[in-house]
Amino acid sequence: MSVPVIEITAEQVDAILKGILIPPQPQIMVDLQMEQFDPNCSIDNIAKLISQDVGLSGCILKTINSPFFGLSNKITSIKQAVNLLGIKTVINLVNAQSIKSALSDEQIVALGQFWDSAIDIAQVSTHIAKQIGFDAPDEAYSLGLFHNCGIPLLMMRFPHYAEVMQRAYTSSDQSITDIENECLTTNHSVVGYYVAKSWKLPIHLCEAIHQHHQVNKILSEEKADNRKKTLLAILKMAETICKNYKTLGNQDTDYEWQRIADNILVYVGLSQYDFETLCQQINDMGLGG
């Protein structure tokens, strides 16, 4: 039986877009990314996924009904809007459009880099998970995509946040979140944890988001969940392969990786040579930094 198309009136769209910003649901974002990279990618499936999310639906309709497209009649059907925009445009909108209205031009550029980095890390995390035999590569993808979800919110709250983040990545002895705490009295991991909880992510993923700059501490705790330890190890390998320290920190050296590399490689059972081979393999696939 076909699923009826969900329609939203112009009044509902206005109400959505004038209200509190609703972050996209993580699982919808993951499903949309997976659909994008499926050789049999279906525009109908994309429309169905978007129509399940209030914030994404509002942004898609706002875009298609903007003066740029010059349509004579307002579009209220998500399916029709997605068909008119096309898959590539819709995916780009899904990744960024929902929060652009709250950002300056400079923040839009920075946030575009953030989302590109998140998607790269998610893809590399999936590959690493498969290579080391982790049984849930979809969880590795989710953590890679959403581990820094607190960053856009802090970017909107603190105009100087980019400078704080760059300073945090210059430290060879302090953690990134410690420096954020000093400058802002909060950090992106804490904010990300509460966002993840509001999205109803599994608790071990929420905790991994909270603790992704405390990896040495978590790996040393005997009672810590092994699944979470493995996810964190995968994430940190993916971050350094994707040169996150350059994208977010504007640095040439990954000081965090230098502090945690030995413990991570021992935990996952990789030698330095094995890791370098993995890096090369990922780069040969066109992934990573």
N, C-alpha and C positions, 0 to 999 in steps of 0.2 A: 504494500500500500504506500502510495507516495506521501511524502511529508508536506503538509500545506505550507505555502510561503508565508513567512511572518511579515506583516506590514506595519509600519510605524507612521503615524500621522505627523504632519508638519509641526503641530502643537507639541506633540510628544518629543520630537527632535529638539525643538527649542528648549523645552524643559530640561532635557538631558544635558544639553551643551551649556546651559546657563547654571547648572547645579554643580555640585562637588565633582571633581574629576574622578572618574571610575577607572582604575587601572584594568587593563585586559586580564582576563582569567588566565593563569599560567598554562593550564592544560589545553585551553583553546589555542594559545600561542604555540605550544609545542606541536599540537595536531596540525596547525596551519603550516608550520615549518616542515614537518614531515610530509605533508601533502605536496608542498612546493617541490621537494626533491624526489618525489615519486615519479618515475618515468610515465606513469599513467595518470598524472595530475589532472584532476577533474574540477572544472570551474563550478560545477553544481555542488561538489563536496565543500569547496571553499565557501560558497555562499551559505550553505547549511551551517558550517561552523561559525561564521561571523554572525549569523542571525541568532545564535545562542548567547551572544555577548552584547549587553546594552551599550557599553562604551564604544566598542568597535562599530556596532551598527550605526550609532549616532554619527561617528566620524566619517564613515563611508557615505552616508546620505548627505551630510554637510558638504562633502567634497563634490559629489556628483551634481548637487543642486546649486553649486557656486556659480557666479557669473562667468567664470572661466570656460565652463562647458556650454553656456548659452542655451540651455534646453528651454523649450517653450512651456513645458509642463513639469511640475515638480514630481520627482521620483520618490515613491514611498516603499518600493519593493527592494529588499536587499538583493534578491536574485537578479533583478533587472539592473540594479546599480553595478553589481559585480560584473555582469556581462558587458555593460557599456564601458567600464573602466579597464577591463582586462586583468589577467592574472598578475602580471609583473607590477602594475601600478597598485593593485590592491594589496599585494604583499608588502610593498614599500610603505603604503599608508598604515597597514597594520603595525609595522615595526616602529613607526615614528609619529604619525599624524595625530594620534590620540592625545599627545601632550604638547604639541607645538604651540597651541594658543596661549599657554602659560609661560612660555620661554622667550627670552630675547634672541636676536639673530645669532649672537655669539654662542648662546646656550644651545640653539638648534644645531649649529655645526658640531659642537662638542658632543651633544647627545647622539647625533648621527654616528660619530666615531664610536661612542659607547655601545650602541646597538650592533654595529658591524663587528666590534670586538666580541660582544656577547655571543653572537651567532657563530663566529669562528671558533671560539672556545668550546661552545656546545658541540660543534661537529667534531673537533679534535678529541674532546672528552669521549664521545661515542666510539671513535676509532680506538683510542687507548683502552677503553673498557673491553672491547672485543679482543684486542691483542693480549691482554693480561688474563682473559678468561672470566671477567666479572659478569655475573648472570643477569644484570639489569642495565644494559647500555642506555635504555630510555631514561632511567633515573640519572645517569651521568650526563645525558643531554640536558635534562631539566635543570640540574644544578649548574651546569655550565652556562645556560641561558639566563638563569635568574639569580645567581649568587650575588651579583652587584645591583640588585633591583632597588636598593636604598639610595644609590647614587643620584638618579634623576630627581628624587624627592629632595635630597639635600642641595642639589644644584638649584632647584627652584626656591629653596628656603634661604640659602646663603649665597649672595652674589659673588663672594670671593672663594667659593668652594673649590674651583679648579686650582687655584693657587695653593690651597691647603693640601689637596691631593698630590700635587707635584712635590710639595715639601715632604709629605709623608713617604714618598718613594725614594727620597734622597738619603734616608737614614739607614745606616749599616747595622745599628744595634737596637733601635726601637721599632715596634710593630707599627704598621700603617694605621691601625685603629687607635693605638695609644696616642699618636700625634693628632689624629682627628679629635679625640677626646680632649686633649689639651687646648685645641683651637676652638672647638665647637660645643664642648660638653656633651657630645654624642658622636656616633659614628655610623657609617653606612651598613655595617654588619648588624647592628642592633635594629636600625630602621628596617633593613631588609627582612630580619626575622619576623617583625610584627606584620609587615606586608605579606610575607609568605603565610603566616598564620591566618590572616584575613582572607587569603586566597584558598585556604583549606588544603595546603600542601601537606603531605605526610610529615609527621613530627620529626623524623630523622633528617629529612631534607631541610626543614625549618632550622633545626639545630646546626646542620652543616653550613647553612647560610650565615648563621650567627657566629660560627667558630672558624670560618675559613681563613682567618688571619691568626689563628692559634693552633696551627697544625702540630708543632712540636709537642705542645702540652697535651693535645688529644691523643697523639700516637703513644705518648708515655703512660697514659692512664689504662691500667689493666681492665677496669670495668667499662671503659668506653665501648660503644657498639662497633663491632668490626666492620659492619656494612658502612657505617658513617666514616670510619677511618679510611676505608678503600675509596669511597667517593671523594673524600677530601684529597687523598693522594692523587687520584686521577685528575681532579680539578687543578691542583697546583702544577702538575706536569703540563697540562694543557695551557695554563696561563703563561708559563715561561716559554713554551714552544710558540705560542701566538704573540709573544713579546708584549704582554699586557703592561709591563713596566714602561714601555715606550708610549703605548696608546694613551694610558691614563696618567702616567707619571712623568712622561717626557724625559726619561732617563736612558742612558746607554748601558747601565749595569742593573741586573736584577738582584738587588741586595736581599730581598726576601728569599729568593730561591737559594742563594748562597747559604742562608741560615738553616734552611730546612731540607736541602737536597739529599744529604747523606741519609737522614732518617727516613725519608720517603722511599728512596731507592731500596734501602734494606727492607722496609715493610712490604713492598710489592715484589721483592725478589729480583730486582734488575741490577746488573752491574752498570758502571758508568758507560762502558762500551755498548751494552744493550740499549741504554737510554739514547745515546748518540745515534745508534742505528735506527731506533724508533723515530727520532727527530727527523733524520734524513728521509726515511720512508714517508713520513707525513708531508714533508716539504715537497717531495717528488710527486705527491698526489695533488699539489697545488693548495694545500692547507697550511695553516700556521703562518708565522711571520716571515 
